[in-house]
Amino acid sequence: MSDAYESCLVSRLSRFVILTDHERDFIAEMEKEEVPHRKGRPVISVGDKTEGITILKTGWAVVKSDSSDGRSQILRIYLPGEVMGLAEIGSSHANHRVAMQTDGIICPFPRKGLAPLFSEYPRLGALLTAVGSLDQIALRHHASSLASMDATLKLKFWLLQLRSRLAVANVGLGNRFQVPFSQVEIGQAVGLTSIYINKLLRRFVDNGEVEIERPYFRLLERKKWEVECEFVNPFVDMDTSWFPPAAASKSSGPASEAEPE
């Protein structure tokens, strides 16, 4: 596999282990079929038959739930290098709508193509399972924040978690990162009105806590926010001790967990 371009999925997984050439080649096979998708275009709709997983090679996507009165809720955000559909691999039909939040490239991969993960690439299979479990922990933390925090802390927590997830794939520069969402869409993600989101963001800027140059945000008081929100970053605490050895491995030691500032 050429080192001229490292995929976001490789970058994300390399955060936790040093991938072998053998494992990188399998990821390249997973990403071989590239399908460009425009912003707003559906990736999958409710009730569609699911054929496997989809790697978000570039761009952002969101899982949306639509109510009968026309309101939408953003249930999950997918970032570059994340695998869509892995948590739902046991279901034959889609239960939620997934749409592109930005222009991007998706790589569909058939369910049957995952079989070698269990025989030829067991460590890679374990790693994808572990990363998926951390994603589920992050989703639970987000759900807990929506249920227990006031409006100010909800928005702070959402921005903190988004930053931490982007850092895993080395997308963004530490405390400065892209937020390609309108105020209406941010409200859909945290359960607040766009008017309230506007009010909170102006307050954060006026207080010197956030710097906004659309579409980029810079968290100027991240450590303080993390204390206020009792924020826990699940992506710095992966247990790799149970992973099987890498097949045809040339190097399989743990990668550095140093986090960019």
N, C-alpha and C positions, 0 to 999 in steps of 0.2 A: 504493500500500500504506500502510495506516495506521501511524503511529509510536506508537500507544497501547500496543502490545505488541510487543516485539522478540523473535523466536524465538531459542532457544538455538543453532540452526544458523546464523542470521544473525550472532549474537554471536560464535560460534566462527570463522566465515569472516572476519568483520570484523577479527579479530586480525591478519590478514595483508594484506588489501587493503581499501580503502574501496569497498563495493559500490554500484553504481549503482541507481537506482530500477528500471530494466529488469531487473537481476539479482535484486533483492529480490522483484519481482513473480513471477519464475519460481520462486523458492524458496517463495513463498506458495502457488503452484499445486501444488508438490510436497507441501506440508503441508496441502492442502485437506481431504483425507479423514482425519478423526481417529477413532481407535478406542481407547476406554479399555481398559486391561488391568490386571488385579489382580496383586498380588504372587504369585509362584509359577506363574502361568499361562504355558504355553508360547507363544512367538511363532512358532516353527517347530520341527518334529521331524525327526529323521534320515530321509531318504528322501522327504520332502515335495517336491512340485514347486515350484520357485521361479519366481515370476511377475515379479520385479523387485527393487527395493530397499525398505528400510523406514527411515524417519527416526524416531528416538527423540525425540519432541518434548519429553516430560517423563519423569522417572523414570530408573531404572537397569535394565540387563539384563545377563545373563551368558551366555557360551557354555560349555556343559558337555559333558564326555565321561564316559560311564558304563561301568564295567568289568563283567565277568560276575559278579564277587563282590559287586556292589552298591555299590562305592565310586565316588565322583564326583570329578572334577577340574575346576576352573574354569580354562578356557583363555584366556578374554578377558573383559574388562569393558567394556560399552558405557555411555557417560555421556550426559546430556542434550545434544541437539544433534548427536549422532554418527549416521552413516549405516550401518545394518546391511545387509550383503549386497553392498556395493560391491566388496570384494575378491574375492567369489565370483560376480561378474556373469556369468562365462563358463560357470558350471555350471548345468545345468537342474534339479538336485535338491540338497537340503540334505545336507551331510556331517556336521553337528553339530547338537545341540539348543541352541536359544536360549530362555531363559526370563526372565521379569521378576523382577528382584531386589527391586523396590519397585513400588507402584502407579504407573501412568504412562499416557501416551498415545502410541500409535504411529501413523505415517502411511505406509501402504503406497503405493508409487508404481510403476506398471507399467514394465517394461523398455523398451517401445516409446516411453514418454514421455520417455526420456532422449535421444532422437535430436536434439532441438533444441539440446542442449548443444554439439554439434559444428558446428552451422550458425549458430544465432542467438546463442548465449551461449558462445563459445569460451573466453573468459577464465574464466568460471565453471567450465566443464568442466576446464580446466587446474588451477584451484584445488582442485577436489574430488579430482583425481588426485594433486596434490602433498600434500594433507592425508592422503590414504590412504597415500601412501608414508611419511610421517612416522609414521603409526600402525604401519606394518609395522616400521619401525626401532625403535620403542618396544617392540614385541612381541619383537624379536630381543634387545634389551637385557635384557628380562625373562627370556627363555629362557637367556641367558648367565649371568644372576645365579643362576638355579636350579642351573646346572651347576657354577659355579665358586666360589660364596660359601658361607660357613658360615651356620648358622641365623640368627644375630643380624643379619648383613649382608643376608641375603635379605629379612627382614621390614622392615628399614630401607629397603632399596631399593624394595620394593613400596609403602611409604607415600610415599616421595619421588616416585615416578613417578605415583602416584595424584594427589597434590597438584598436580604439574606439569600433568597432563592436565585437571584441573578448572579450573586457572587460565586455560587457553586459552579456555574458554567463559564465563569470569567467574562460575563457580559456586563459591561458597565465599569466604572472606575471607582471602586470603593463606595464612598458615600454619595457619589453622583451617579444617577442612573436614569434610564428612560422610563417615562410613565405615559404610554400612548393611549390615554383614556380621557374622554371629556369629563366635565364635572358631573354630568348626568350619569355616565357609566361608572364613575367612582362611587356615586351614590348607590347605584345598583349593586355594587360589590360589598358595600358596608351597611346597607340598609338605612341610608339617609337621603334627604332631598338634595337636589342640586343647589338649592339656595343655601342650605346649611353647609354643604361642602365648600361653597364659595366663601362663606363667612369664616369657616375654620381655617381655610388655606390663607386667607388674608391676615388672619390673626397670627398664624405661624410665621408668616413673612414679617409682619410688623414687630413680632417679638424676637426676631433674629434666630428663629429655630429652623427655618427652611429658606432656601434660595430657589426660585423657580425661573427657568428659562425654557419655556415650552419647546419640546416635550420633556425636558430634563428637570429633575428635582435634585437638590443637594441637601442632605440632612446635616445641619450644622450642630445639632445637639443630640446626636444619636445615642451616646452613652447615657445621657440624662433620660431620654425617652425610654430606653431599655429598662432602666430602673423603675420608672413610673408605670410601665406596662407589665412589669415582671416578665419581660420577654425572654423566651427560651428558644434558641436556634437549634432545631433538631439535626441540621445538616453538618454539625461539627462533632457529632457523637455517634458515628456508625461503628458497630461492632463487626469487624471482619474476621474475627478469630475462628469462626465456624466454617468459613469458606473452604471448599475443596481446592486442591492444587490446580493451577492453570495448566491446561493441556498444551503440550509443545511450547512450554514457557521458556523464554530467554531471560526474563526478569519479571518478578512478581511481588516485589516488596511493596509495603504500604507507601502511598504518596504522601507528600507533605500536606498537613492540614492548616498550614498558615493561611490566615485570612487577610485579604488586602484591606488596607485602611483607606 
